[in-house]
Every structure is written in C-alpha cells, then in structure tokens.
C-alpha cells in the first residue's frame, strides 16, 4: 500500500511533464524584417525573419526558406542587453534544427547569431525610383 501512496502522484507528475512544453512566444515585432551585416564574408547575404518562416540568403541568387515551428527566448545575464531567441525550424520530414539569435531591440536594433560576433542590422526600406516620399 505504501507504494501506491507515491506511485500515483509520480505517474501524474510524469504524464504532465511529458505533455507540457513551454508556450511558443512567436517573433517579437522588432525582429521581423530583413537583416544584413557589414561583415565582408557575408556582404551578399541576408537573413529574413517573418512570423512563421525564416529565409537564409546563401548568395546572390540563392536562398533557403524554412518554416518556423517554435520560438522561445531567455534574458541575457547583466550587464548584457537583449534576449536570446531560439527558433526551431523544419529541415526535413520530422527533422528540426535550431537557430539561436541574440536580439537587442535597441536603439540601435541588432541581432547576431549566438555563436558568432558579426552584428546584423535591419535593412533600410527603400522605395523604387519615382515613388520616393515628397515633402
């Protein structure tokens, strides 16, 4: 009988732990858009973040678009500013990969890959010729 006293609560706790996962936070609005870096090794590349997908530009005419499954974040320890966002995205049937980005909402806004030092900044919105705003 003593086994039943702790076995039932343990089974319930175990079942809840398996079924519970952190809520998907989604991308904050400050991260949505096209990002570029001044690093010469990535001069022809960009990273685009949109709700539901991430696009990796891998050269002048190539890109890789992936569906984002979940987004989670955690605060950086002081004195650093910003948050680390972990994006889980689909790379194949049933396969997920993770992208960890450090985001500082600014000013100035910037992101960097968690394992890299290069800073990426939002691409400036440009209008086609003849469509510029007039004062």
RORO-120553 format. One record per atom (N, C-alpha, C, O): atom name; z, x, y; residue number from 1. Coordinates in steps of 0.1 Angstrom, whole numbers. Layout:
// residues N
+------+-------+-------+-------+-----+
! atom !     z !     x !     y !   n !
+------+-------+-------+-------+-----+
!   CA !     Z !     X !     Y ! NUM !
...
+------+-------+-------+-------+-----+
***
This chain:
// residues 135
+------+-------+-------+-------+-----+
! atom !     z !     x !     y !   n !
+------+-------+-------+-------+-----+
!    N !     0 !     8 !   -12 !   1 !
!   CA !     0 !     0 !     0 !   1 !
!    C !     0 !     9 !    13 !   1 !
!    O !    -6 !     5 !    23 !   1 !
!    N !     6 !    21 !    12 !   2 !
!   CA !     7 !    29 !    23 !   2 !
!    C !    -7 !    34 !    27 !   2 !
!    O !   -10 !    36 !    39 !   2 !
!    N !   -16 !    36 !    18 !   3 !
!   CA !   -30 !    40 !    20 !   3 !
!    C !   -37 !    29 !    29 !   3 !
!    O !   -44 !    33 !    38 !   3 !
!    N !   -35 !    17 !    26 !   4 !
!   CA !   -41 !     6 !    33 !   4 !
!    C !   -37 !     5 !    48 !   4 !
!    O !   -45 !     1 !    56 !   4 !
!    N !   -25 !    10 !    51 !   5 !
!   CA !   -20 !     9 !    64 !   5 !
!    C !   -28 !    18 !    74 !   5 !
!    O !   -31 !    14 !    85 !   5 !
!    N !   -32 !    30 !    69 !   6 !
!   CA !   -40 !    38 !    78 !   6 !
!    C !   -55 !    38 !    75 !   6 !
!    O !   -63 !    42 !    83 !   6 !
!    N !   -59 !    33 !    63 !   7 !
!   CA !   -73 !    33 !    59 !   7 !
!    C !   -81 !    23 !    67 !   7 !
!    O !   -92 !    26 !    71 !   7 !
!    N !   -75 !    11 !    68 !   8 !
!   CA !   -83 !     1 !    76 !   8 !
!    C !   -85 !     5 !    90 !   8 !
!    O !   -97 !     4 !    95 !   8 !
!    N !   -75 !     9 !    98 !   9 !
!   CA !   -78 !    13 !   112 !   9 !
!    C !   -87 !    25 !   112 !   9 !
!    O !   -95 !    26 !   122 !   9 !
!    N !   -86 !    34 !   103 !  10 !
!   CA !   -95 !    46 !   103 !  10 !
!    C !  -110 !    41 !   101 !  10 !
!    O !  -119 !    46 !   107 !  10 !
!    N !  -112 !    32 !    92 !  11 !
!   CA !  -125 !    27 !    89 !  11 !
!    C !  -131 !    20 !   101 !  11 !
!    O !  -143 !    22 !   104 !  11 !
!    N !  -123 !    12 !   108 !  12 !
!   CA !  -127 !     5 !   120 !  12 !
!    C !  -131 !    15 !   131 !  12 !
!    O !  -141 !    14 !   137 !  12 !
!    N !  -122 !    25 !   133 !  13 !
!   CA !  -125 !    36 !   143 !  13 !
!    C !  -138 !    43 !   140 !  13 !
!    O !  -145 !    46 !   149 !  13 !
!    N !  -140 !    47 !   127 !  14 !
!   CA !  -151 !    54 !   123 !  14 !
!    C !  -164 !    46 !   125 !  14 !
!    O !  -174 !    51 !   130 !  14 !
!    N !  -164 !    33 !   122 !  15 !
!   CA !  -175 !    24 !   124 !  15 !
!    C !  -178 !    23 !   139 !  15 !
!    O !  -190 !    23 !   143 !  15 !
!    N !  -168 !    22 !   147 !  16 !
!   CA !  -171 !    20 !   161 !  16 !
!    C !  -176 !    33 !   167 !  16 !
!    O !  -185 !    33 !   176 !  16 !
!    N !  -171 !    45 !   162 !  17 !
!   CA !  -177 !    58 !   167 !  17 !
!    C !  -191 !    59 !   164 !  17 !
!    O !  -199 !    65 !   172 !  17 !
!    N !  -195 !    55 !   152 !  18 !
!   CA !  -209 !    56 !   148 !  18 !
!    C !  -218 !    47 !   156 !  18 !
!    O !  -230 !    51 !   160 !  18 !
!    N !  -213 !    35 !   160 !  19 !
!   CA !  -222 !    26 !   167 !  19 !
!    C !  -221 !    27 !   182 !  19 !
!    O !  -230 !    21 !   189 !  19 !
!    N !  -212 !    35 !   187 !  20 !
!   CA !  -211 !    36 !   201 !  20 !
!    C !  -217 !    49 !   206 !  20 !
!    O !  -214 !    60 !   200 !  20 !
!    N !  -225 !    49 !   216 !  21 !
!   CA !  -230 !    61 !   223 !  21 !
!    C !  -230 !    59 !   238 !  21 !
!    O !  -230 !    47 !   242 !  21 !
!    N !  -229 !    70 !   245 !  22 !
!   CA !  -229 !    68 !   260 !  22 !
!    C !  -241 !    60 !   265 !  22 !
!    O !  -252 !    61 !   260 !  22 !
!    N !  -238 !    52 !   275 !  23 !
!   CA !  -249 !    44 !   281 !  23 !
!    C !  -259 !    53 !   288 !  23 !
!    O !  -256 !    63 !   293 !  23 !
!    N !  -272 !    49 !   287 !  24 !
!   CA !  -283 !    56 !   293 !  24 !
!    C !  -281 !    54 !   308 !  24 !
!    O !  -281 !    42 !   313 !  24 !
!    N !  -281 !    64 !   316 !  25 !
!   CA !  -279 !    64 !   330 !  25 !
!    C !  -292 !    62 !   338 !  25 !
!    O !  -292 !    57 !   349 !  25 !
!    N !  -303 !    65 !   332 !  26 !
!   CA !  -316 !    65 !   339 !  26 !
!    C !  -316 !    76 !   350 !  26 !
!    O !  -306 !    83 !   352 !  26 !
!    N !  -328 !    78 !   355 !  27 !
!   CA !  -330 !    88 !   365 !  27 !
!    C !  -325 !    83 !   379 !  27 !
!    O !  -328 !    72 !   382 !  27 !
!    N !  -318 !    92 !   386 !  28 !
!   CA !  -315 !    87 !   400 !  28 !
!    C !  -327 !    87 !   409 !  28 !
!    O !  -337 !    95 !   406 !  28 !
!    N !  -328 !    79 !   419 !  29 !
!   CA !  -340 !    78 !   427 !  29 !
!    C !  -343 !    92 !   434 !  29 !
!    O !  -355 !    95 !   436 !  29 !
!    N !  -333 !   100 !   436 !  30 !
!   CA !  -335 !   113 !   442 !  30 !
!    C !  -343 !   123 !   433 !  30 !
!    O !  -347 !   133 !   438 !  30 !
!    N !  -344 !   120 !   420 !  31 !
!   CA !  -351 !   129 !   411 !  31 !
!    C !  -365 !   124 !   409 !  31 !
!    O !  -374 !   131 !   403 !  31 !
!    N !  -368 !   111 !   412 !  32 !
!   CA !  -382 !   106 !   409 !  32 !
!    C !  -392 !   112 !   418 !  32 !
!    O !  -390 !   113 !   430 !  32 !
!    N !  -403 !   116 !   412 !  33 !
!   CA !  -414 !   122 !   420 !  33 !
!    C !  -420 !   134 !   414 !  33 !
!    O !  -417 !   138 !   402 !  33 !
!    N !  -428 !   141 !   421 !  34 !
!   CA !  -435 !   153 !   417 !  34 !
!    C !  -427 !   165 !   423 !  34 !
!    O !  -424 !   165 !   435 !  34 !
!    N !  -425 !   175 !   414 !  35 !
!   CA !  -417 !   187 !   418 !  35 !
!    C !  -426 !   199 !   416 !  35 !
!    O !  -433 !   200 !   406 !  35 !
!    N !  -425 !   209 !   425 !  36 !
!   CA !  -432 !   221 !   424 !  36 !
!    C !  -423 !   233 !   428 !  36 !
!    O !  -412 !   231 !   434 !  36 !
!    N !  -427 !   245 !   423 !  37 !
!   CA !  -419 !   257 !   426 !  37 !
!    C !  -428 !   267 !   433 !  37 !
!    O !  -440 !   268 !   431 !  37 !
!    N !  -421 !   276 !   440 !  38 !
!   CA !  -428 !   287 !   447 !  38 !
!    C !  -430 !   299 !   438 !  38 !
!    O !  -436 !   309 !   441 !  38 !
!    N !  -424 !   298 !   426 !  39 !
!   CA !  -425 !   310 !   416 !  39 !
!    C !  -440 !   312 !   413 !  39 !
!    O !  -447 !   303 !   408 !  39 !
!    N !  -444 !   325 !   415 !  40 !
!   CA !  -458 !   328 !   412 !  40 !
!    C !  -463 !   325 !   398 !  40 !
!    O !  -474 !   321 !   395 !  40 !
!    N !  -454 !   326 !   388 !  41 !
!   CA !  -457 !   323 !   374 !  41 !
!    C !  -460 !   308 !   371 !  41 !
!    O !  -465 !   305 !   361 !  41 !
!    N !  -456 !   300 !   381 !  42 !
!   CA !  -458 !   285 !   379 !  42 !
!    C !  -465 !   279 !   391 !  42 !
!    O !  -464 !   267 !   393 !  42 !
!    N !  -473 !   287 !   398 !  43 !
!   CA !  -479 !   282 !   410 !  43 !
!    C !  -489 !   271 !   408 !  43 !
!    O !  -490 !   262 !   417 !  43 !
!    N !  -495 !   270 !   396 !  44 !
!   CA !  -505 !   259 !   393 !  44 !
!    C !  -498 !   248 !   385 !  44 !
!    O !  -506 !   240 !   379 !  44 !
!    N !  -485 !   247 !   385 !  45 !
!   CA !  -478 !   237 !   376 !  45 !
!    C !  -470 !   228 !   384 !  45 !
!    O !  -466 !   231 !   396 !  45 !
!    N !  -467 !   216 !   378 !  46 !
!   CA !  -457 !   207 !   384 !  46 !
!    C !  -450 !   200 !   374 !  46 !
!    O !  -454 !   200 !   362 !  46 !
!    N !  -439 !   194 !   378 !  47 !
!   CA !  -431 !   185 !   369 !  47 !
!    C !  -430 !   172 !   376 !  47 !
!    O !  -426 !   171 !   387 !  47 !
!    N !  -434 !   161 !   369 !  48 !
!   CA !  -433 !   148 !   374 !  48 !
!    C !  -422 !   140 !   367 !  48 !
!    O !  -423 !   139 !   354 !  48 !
!    N !  -413 !   134 !   374 !  49 !
!   CA !  -403 !   126 !   368 !  49 !
!    C !  -404 !   111 !   373 !  49 !
!    O !  -405 !   109 !   385 !  49 !
!    N !  -405 !   102 !   364 !  50 !
!   CA !  -406 !    88 !   367 !  50 !
!    C !  -397 !    80 !   358 !  50 !
!    O !  -394 !    85 !   347 !  50 !
!    N !  -392 !    69 !   361 !  51 !
!   CA !  -384 !    61 !   352 !  51 !
!    C !  -393 !    59 !   339 !  51 !
!    O !  -403 !    52 !   340 !  51 !
!    N !  -388 !    64 !   328 !  52 !
!   CA !  -395 !    61 !   315 !  52 !
!    C !  -404 !    72 !   311 !  52 !
!    O !  -407 !    72 !   299 !  52 !
!    N !  -407 !    82 !   319 !  53 !
!   CA !  -416 !    93 !   314 !  53 !
!    C !  -414 !   106 !   322 !  53 !
!    O !  -410 !   105 !   334 !  53 !
!    N !  -418 !   117 !   316 !  54 !
!   CA !  -418 !   130 !   322 !  54 !
!    C !  -431 !   136 !   320 !  54 !
!    O !  -437 !   135 !   309 !  54 !
!    N !  -437 !   142 !   330 !  55 !
!   CA !  -450 !   149 !   329 !  55 !
!    C !  -449 !   164 !   332 !  55 !
!    O !  -443 !   167 !   342 !  55 !
!    N !  -453 !   172 !   322 !  56 !
!   CA !  -453 !   186 !   324 !  56 !
!    C !  -467 !   191 !   327 !  56 !
!    O !  -476 !   189 !   318 !  56 !
!    N !  -470 !   196 !   338 !  57 !
!   CA !  -483 !   202 !   341 !  57 !
!    C !  -483 !   216 !   335 !  57 !
!    O !  -475 !   224 !   339 !  57 !
!    N !  -492 !   219 !   326 !  58 !
!   CA !  -492 !   232 !   320 !  58 !
!    C !  -504 !   240 !   324 !  58 !
!    O !  -507 !   250 !   317 !  58 !
!    N !  -510 !   237 !   335 !  59 !
!   CA !  -521 !   245 !   340 !  59 !
!    C !  -529 !   236 !   350 !  59 !
!    O !  -526 !   225 !   352 !  59 !
!    N !  -540 !   242 !   355 !  60 !
!   CA !  -548 !   235 !   365 !  60 !
!    C !  -553 !   221 !   360 !  60 !
!    O !  -553 !   211 !   367 !  60 !
!    N !  -558 !   220 !   347 !  61 !
!   CA !  -564 !   208 !   343 !  61 !
!    C !  -557 !   202 !   331 !  61 !
!    O !  -562 !   193 !   324 !  61 !
!    N !  -545 !   206 !   327 !  62 !
!   CA !  -538 !   201 !   315 !  62 !
!    C !  -524 !   196 !   319 !  62 !
!    O !  -517 !   201 !   328 !  62 !
!    N !  -520 !   186 !   312 !  63 !
!   CA !  -506 !   181 !   313 !  63 !
!    C !  -502 !   174 !   300 !  63 !
!    O !  -510 !   171 !   291 !  63 !
!    N !  -489 !   173 !   299 !  64 !
!   CA !  -483 !   167 !   287 !  64 !
!    C !  -473 !   156 !   292 !  64 !
!    O !  -464 !   159 !   299 !  64 !
!    N !  -476 !   143 !   289 !  65 !
!   CA !  -468 !   132 !   293 !  65 !
!    C !  -459 !   128 !   281 !  65 !
!    O !  -464 !   126 !   270 !  65 !
!    N !  -446 !   126 !   283 !  66 !
!   CA !  -437 !   123 !   273 !  66 !
!    C !  -428 !   111 !   277 !  66 !
!    O !  -424 !   110 !   289 !  66 !
!    N !  -425 !   102 !   268 !  67 !
!   CA !  -416 !    90 !   270 !  67 !
!    C !  -402 !    95 !   270 !  67 !
!    O !  -397 !   101 !   260 !  67 !
!    N !  -394 !    92 !   280 !  68 !
!   CA !  -380 !    95 !   281 !  68 !
!    C !  -373 !    84 !   273 !  68 !
!    O !  -374 !    72 !   276 !  68 !
!    N !  -364 !    88 !   264 !  69 !
!   CA !  -356 !    79 !   256 !  69 !
!    C !  -343 !    76 !   263 !  69 !
!    O !  -338 !    65 !   264 !  69 !
!    N !  -336 !    87 !   267 !  70 !
!   CA !  -323 !    85 !   273 !  70 !
!    C !  -321 !    96 !   284 !  70 !
!    O !  -327 !   106 !   284 !  70 !
!    N !  -312 !    93 !   294 !  71 !
!   CA !  -308 !   102 !   304 !  71 !
!    C !  -293 !   102 !   305 !  71 !
!    O !  -287 !    91 !   306 !  71 !
!    N !  -287 !   113 !   305 !  72 !
!   CA !  -272 !   114 !   306 !  72 !
!    C !  -269 !   126 !   316 !  72 !
!    O !  -277 !   135 !   317 !  72 !
!    N !  -258 !   125 !   323 !  73 !
!   CA !  -255 !   135 !   333 !  73 !
!    C !  -241 !   139 !   332 !  73 !
!    O !  -232 !   132 !   327 !  73 !
!    N !  -238 !   151 !   338 !  74 !
!   CA !  -224 !   156 !   339 !  74 !
!    C !  -223 !   164 !   352 !  74 !
!    O !  -233 !   170 !   356 !  74 !
!    N !  -211 !   164 !   358 !  75 !
!   CA !  -209 !   171 !   370 !  75 !
!    C !  -209 !   186 !   367 !  75 !
!    O !  -204 !   191 !   357 !  75 !
!    N !  -213 !   194 !   377 !  76 !
!   CA !  -212 !   208 !   376 !  76 !
!    C !  -198 !   212 !   381 !  76 !
!    O !  -192 !   205 !   389 !  76 !
!    N !  -192 !   223 !   375 !  77 !
!   CA !  -179 !   227 !   379 !  77 !
!    C !  -179 !   232 !   393 !  77 !
!    O !  -189 !   239 !   397 !  77 !
!    N !  -168 !   229 !   401 !  78 !
!   CA !  -168 !   235 !   415 !  78 !
!    C !  -168 !   250 !   414 !  78 !
!    O !  -163 !   256 !   404 !  78 !
!    N !  -174 !   257 !   424 !  79 !
!   CA !  -179 !   253 !   436 !  79 !
!    C !  -193 !   249 !   436 !  79 !
!    O !  -199 !   246 !   447 !  79 !
!    N !  -200 !   248 !   425 !  80 !
!   CA !  -214 !   245 !   424 !  80 !
!    C !  -216 !   230 !   428 !  80 !
!    O !  -207 !   222 !   427 !  80 !
!    N !  -228 !   227 !   434 !  81 !
!   CA !  -231 !   214 !   438 !  81 !
!    C !  -241 !   208 !   428 !  81 !
!    O !  -249 !   215 !   422 !  81 !
!    N !  -241 !   195 !   426 !  82 !
!   CA !  -250 !   188 !   418 !  82 !
!    C !  -245 !   184 !   405 !  82 !
!    O !  -234 !   184 !   402 !  82 !
!    N !  -255 !   179 !   397 !  83 !
!   CA !  -252 !   174 !   383 !  83 !
!    C !  -263 !   180 !   374 !  83 !
!    O !  -274 !   184 !   378 !  83 !
!    N !  -259 !   181 !   361 !  84 !
!   CA !  -268 !   185 !   351 !  84 !
!    C !  -273 !   172 !   344 !  84 !
!    O !  -265 !   164 !   339 !  84 !
!    N !  -286 !   169 !   344 !  85 !
!   CA !  -292 !   158 !   337 !  85 !
!    C !  -298 !   162 !   324 !  85 !
!    O !  -306 !   172 !   324 !  85 !
!    N !  -295 !   155 !   313 !  86 !
!   CA !  -301 !   158 !   301 !  86 !
!    C !  -311 !   146 !   297 !  86 !
!    O !  -306 !   135 !   296 !  86 !
!    N !  -323 !   149 !   297 !  87 !
!   CA !  -333 !   139 !   293 !  87 !
!    C !  -338 !   141 !   279 !  87 !
!    O !  -342 !   152 !   275 !  87 !
!    N !  -336 !   131 !   271 !  88 !
!   CA !  -341 !   132 !   257 !  88 !
!    C !  -355 !   125 !   257 !  88 !
!    O !  -356 !   113 !   262 !  88 !
!    N !  -365 !   132 !   253 !  89 !
!   CA !  -379 !   126 !   253 !  89 !
!    C !  -385 !   128 !   239 !  89 !
!    O !  -382 !   137 !   232 !  89 !
!    N !  -394 !   119 !   236 !  90 !
!   CA !  -401 !   118 !   223 !  90 !
!    C !  -412 !   129 !   223 !  90 !
!    O !  -420 !   130 !   232 !  90 !
!    N !  -412 !   137 !   212 !  91 !
!   CA !  -423 !   147 !   210 !  91 !
!    C !  -431 !   144 !   197 !  91 !
!    O !  -441 !   151 !   195 !  91 !
!    N !  -427 !   134 !   190 !  92 !
!   CA !  -435 !   130 !   178 !  92 !
!    C !  -428 !   118 !   172 !  92 !
!    O !  -418 !   113 !   177 !  92 !
!    N !  -433 !   114 !   161 !  93 !
!   CA !  -427 !   102 !   154 !  93 !
!    C !  -413 !   106 !   150 !  93 !
!    O !  -411 !   114 !   141 !  93 !
!    N !  -403 !   100 !   156 !  94 !
!   CA !  -389 !   102 !   152 !  94 !
!    C !  -383 !   115 !   157 !  94 !
!    O !  -371 !   117 !   155 !  94 !
!    N !  -391 !   123 !   164 !  95 !
!   CA !  -385 !   136 !   169 !  95 !
!    C !  -382 !   135 !   184 !  95 !
!    O !  -390 !   130 !   192 !  95 !
!    N !  -371 !   140 !   188 !  96 !
!   CA !  -367 !   141 !   202 !  96 !
!    C !  -365 !   155 !   206 !  96 !
!    O !  -360 !   163 !   198 !  96 !
!    N !  -368 !   158 !   219 !  97 !
!   CA !  -365 !   171 !   225 !  97 !
!    C !  -356 !   168 !   237 !  97 !
!    O !  -356 !   157 !   242 !  97 !
!    N !  -349 !   178 !   242 !  98 !
!   CA !  -341 !   176 !   254 !  98 !
!    C !  -345 !   186 !   265 !  98 !
!    O !  -349 !   197 !   262 !  98 !
!    N !  -345 !   180 !   277 !  99 !
!   CA !  -348 !   188 !   289 !  99 !
!    C !  -335 !   187 !   297 !  99 !
!    O !  -331 !   176 !   301 !  99 !
!    N !  -329 !   199 !   301 ! 100 !
!   CA !  -317 !   199 !   309 ! 100 !
!    C !  -321 !   204 !   323 ! 100 !
!    O !  -326 !   215 !   324 ! 100 !
!    N !  -319 !   195 !   333 ! 101 !
!   CA !  -322 !   199 !   347 ! 101 !
!    C !  -310 !   198 !   355 ! 101 !
!    O !  -301 !   189 !   354 ! 101 !
!    N !  -308 !   208 !   364 ! 102 !
!   CA !  -297 !   209 !   373 ! 102 !
!    C !  -303 !   203 !   386 ! 102 !
!    O !  -313 !   208 !   391 ! 102 !
!    N !  -297 !   192 !   391 ! 103 !
!   CA !  -302 !   185 !   403 ! 103 !
!    C !  -292 !   185 !   414 ! 103 !
!    O !  -280 !   182 !   412 ! 103 !
!    N !  -297 !   189 !   426 ! 104 !
!   CA !  -289 !   189 !   438 ! 104 !
!    C !  -296 !   179 !   447 ! 104 !
!    O !  -307 !   182 !   452 ! 104 !
!    N !  -290 !   168 !   451 ! 105 !
!   CA !  -296 !   158 !   459 ! 105 !
!    C !  -297 !   162 !   474 ! 105 !
!    O !  -303 !   155 !   482 ! 105 !
!    N !  -291 !   174 !   477 ! 106 !
!   CA !  -293 !   180 !   490 ! 106 !
!    C !  -285 !   174 !   501 ! 106 !
!    O !  -275 !   168 !   499 ! 106 !
!    N !  -289 !   177 !   513 ! 107 !
!   CA !  -302 !   184 !   516 ! 107 !
!    C !  -301 !   199 !   514 ! 107 !
!    O !  -290 !   204 !   516 ! 107 !
!    N !  -311 !   206 !   511 ! 108 !
!   CA !  -324 !   200 !   506 ! 108 !
!    C !  -324 !   196 !   492 ! 108 !
!    O !  -316 !   202 !   484 ! 108 !
!    N !  -332 !   187 !   488 ! 109 !
!   CA !  -333 !   183 !   474 ! 109 !
!    C !  -339 !   194 !   466 ! 109 !
!    O !  -349 !   200 !   470 ! 109 !
!    N !  -334 !   196 !   454 ! 110 !
!   CA !  -339 !   206 !   445 ! 110 !
!    C !  -335 !   203 !   431 ! 110 !
!    O !  -325 !   197 !   428 ! 110 !
!    N !  -343 !   208 !   421 ! 111 !
!   CA !  -339 !   208 !   407 ! 111 !
!    C !  -343 !   222 !   402 ! 111 !
!    O !  -351 !   230 !   408 ! 111 !
!    N !  -337 !   225 !   391 ! 112 !
!   CA !  -341 !   237 !   383 ! 112 !
!    C !  -338 !   234 !   368 ! 112 !
!    O !  -329 !   227 !   365 ! 112 !
!    N !  -346 !   241 !   360 ! 113 !
!   CA !  -343 !   240 !   346 ! 113 !
!    C !  -330 !   247 !   343 ! 113 !
!    O !  -327 !   258 !   349 ! 113 !
!    N !  -321 !   241 !   335 ! 114 !
!   CA !  -307 !   246 !   333 ! 114 !
!    C !  -307 !   261 !   328 ! 114 !
!    O !  -298 !   268 !   331 ! 114 !
!    N !  -318 !   265 !   321 ! 115 !
!   CA !  -318 !   278 !   316 ! 115 !
!    C !  -327 !   288 !   324 ! 115 !
!    O !  -330 !   299 !   320 ! 115 !
!    N !  -331 !   283 !   336 ! 116 !
!   CA !  -339 !   292 !   345 ! 116 !
!    C !  -333 !   292 !   359 ! 116 !
!    O !  -325 !   285 !   363 ! 116 !
!    N !  -338 !   302 !   367 ! 117 !
!   CA !  -333 !   303 !   381 ! 117 !
!    C !  -343 !   298 !   391 ! 117 !
!    O !  -339 !   295 !   402 ! 117 !
!    N !  -356 !   296 !   387 ! 118 !
!   CA !  -366 !   291 !   397 ! 118 !
!    C !  -362 !   277 !   402 ! 118 !
!    O !  -358 !   268 !   394 ! 118 !
!    N !  -363 !   276 !   415 ! 119 !
!   CA !  -359 !   263 !   422 ! 119 !
!    C !  -372 !   255 !   423 ! 119 !
!    O !  -383 !   260 !   427 ! 119 !
!    N !  -372 !   242 !   420 ! 120 !
!   CA !  -383 !   233 !   422 ! 120 !
!    C !  -379 !   223 !   433 ! 120 !
!    O !  -368 !   218 !   434 ! 120 !
!    N !  -388 !   220 !   442 ! 121 !
!   CA !  -386 !   211 !   453 ! 121 !
!    C !  -396 !   199 !   453 ! 121 !
!    O !  -407 !   201 !   447 ! 121 !
!    N !  -393 !   188 !   459 ! 122 !
!   CA !  -402 !   177 !   459 ! 122 !
!    C !  -415 !   180 !   466 ! 122 !
!    O !  -415 !   186 !   476 ! 122 !
!    N !  -426 !   175 !   460 ! 123 !
!   CA !  -439 !   177 !   466 ! 123 !
!    C !  -440 !   168 !   478 ! 123 !
!    O !  -435 !   157 !   478 ! 123 !
!    N !  -445 !   173 !   489 ! 124 !
!   CA !  -447 !   165 !   501 ! 124 !
!    C !  -458 !   155 !   499 ! 124 !
!    O !  -468 !   158 !   493 ! 124 !
!    N !  -455 !   143 !   503 ! 125 !
!   CA !  -465 !   132 !   502 ! 125 !
!    C !  -476 !   135 !   512 ! 125 !
!    O !  -473 !   137 !   524 ! 125 !
!    N !  -488 !   135 !   508 ! 126 !
!   CA !  -499 !   138 !   517 ! 126 !
!    C !  -509 !   126 !   516 ! 126 !
!    O !  -511 !   120 !   505 ! 126 !
!    N !  -514 !   123 !   527 ! 127 !
!   CA !  -524 !   112 !   528 ! 127 !
!    C !  -538 !   117 !   528 ! 127 !
!    O !  -540 !   128 !   533 ! 127 !
!    N !  -548 !   110 !   522 ! 128 !
!   CA !  -562 !   115 !   522 ! 128 !
!    C !  -567 !   116 !   537 ! 128 !
!    O !  -562 !   110 !   546 ! 128 !
!    N !  -577 !   125 !   539 ! 129 !
!   CA !  -582 !   127 !   553 ! 129 !
!    C !  -586 !   113 !   558 ! 129 !
!    O !  -592 !   105 !   551 ! 129 !
!    N !  -584 !   111 !   571 ! 130 !
!   CA !  -587 !    98 !   578 ! 130 !
!    C !  -576 !    88 !   576 ! 130 !
!    O !  -577 !    77 !   582 ! 130 !
!    N !  -566 !    90 !   567 ! 131 !
!   CA !  -556 !    80 !   565 ! 131 !
!    C !  -543 !    84 !   571 ! 131 !
!    O !  -532 !    78 !   569 ! 131 !
!    N !  -543 !    95 !   579 ! 132 !
!   CA !  -530 !   100 !   585 ! 132 !
!    C !  -524 !    89 !   594 ! 132 !
!    O !  -532 !    81 !   600 ! 132 !
!    N !  -511 !    90 !   595 ! 133 !
!   CA !  -504 !    81 !   604 ! 133 !
!    C !  -508 !    85 !   619 ! 133 !
!    O !  -508 !    97 !   622 ! 133 !
!    N !  -510 !    75 !   627 ! 134 !
!   CA !  -513 !    78 !   641 ! 134 !
!    C !  -500 !    74 !   649 ! 134 !
!    O !  -494 !    64 !   646 ! 134 !
!    N !  -497 !    82 !   660 ! 135 !
!   CA !  -485 !    79 !   668 ! 135 !
!    C !  -487 !    66 !   676 ! 135 !
!    O !  -478 !    62 !   683 ! 135 !
+------+-------+-------+-------+-----+
***
